[in-house]
Amino acid sequence: MPAAELSTVRKSILPQNGDTWQSIAARMLPGVAEPEAVSKLQSWNLHVFMRASGAAGSVRGNNPILPSDVIFVEPPLAKA
């Protein structure tokens, strides 16, 4: 892919320690009802959402979000 096609960057964040889908939704999608905002985030971030949850008793519990994950906070960009 030519570099010229990579000039637009999709908005993303690195989660804060302990972030959940709900906390990211509240911070990044204010004004959107929580269930809808969480659903949107999960559909834009299948690489995280579809990850197996942590083992029982793990530090993360069943939160699949790691501080090193790239979380997209907008839908995929349409081609111009």
C-alpha positions in Angstrom: 0.0 0.0 0.0 1.5 3.4 -0.9 2.4 5.7 2.0 0.0 8.3 0.6 -2.9 6.1 1.4 -1.8 5.8 5.1 -2.0 9.5 5.9 -5.3 9.3 7.8 -5.1 7.6 11.1 -8.1 6.1 12.9 -8.6 7.5 16.4 -7.4 5.2 19.1 -6.2 5.1 22.7 -4.1 3.0 25.0 -6.2 2.0 28.0 -5.6 3.2 31.5 -4.7 0.6 34.0 -7.9 -1.2 35.0 -10.0 0.2 32.2 -13.1 -1.8 31.2 -15.4 -1.5 28.1 -17.7 0.6 30.3 -15.1 3.0 31.6 -13.7 3.6 28.1 -17.2 4.1 26.7 -18.0 6.6 29.4 -14.8 8.6 28.7 -14.6 8.4 25.0 -18.3 8.2 23.9 -20.1 10.6 26.2 -23.7 11.1 25.3 -24.1 7.6 24.0 -26.1 5.2 26.2 -23.7 2.8 27.9 -25.0 -0.5 26.3 -24.8 1.1 22.8 -21.3 2.7 23.4 -19.9 -0.6 24.8 -21.3 -2.5 21.8 -19.8 -0.1 19.4 -16.4 -0.3 21.1 -16.4 -4.0 21.1 -17.4 -4.2 17.4 -14.5 -1.8 16.5 -12.1 -3.8 18.6 -12.7 -7.5 17.8 -8.9 -8.1 18.3 -9.5 -7.5 22.1 -13.2 -8.4 22.5 -12.7 -11.9 21.1 -9.6 -12.6 23.2 -10.1 -15.3 25.9 -10.7 -13.7 29.3 -8.2 -14.1 32.1 -8.1 -17.3 34.1 -10.2 -17.5 37.3 -8.4 -15.7 40.1 -6.1 -13.8 37.8 -5.2 -10.2 38.5 -7.3 -9.1 35.5 -10.3 -11.3 36.4 -12.3 -11.6 33.2 -11.4 -8.2 31.8 -9.7 -8.8 28.4 -8.4 -5.3 28.1 -4.6 -4.8 28.7 -2.9 -1.5 29.1 -0.8 -2.3 26.0 -3.9 -2.8 23.8 -4.7 -0.3 21.0 -8.4 0.5 21.4 -10.1 2.1 18.5 -12.6 4.7 19.5 -14.2 5.4 16.1 -15.4 3.0 13.4 -13.2 2.0 10.5 -12.7 4.9 8.1 -14.5 4.7 4.8 -12.4 4.9 1.6 -12.6 8.3 0.0 
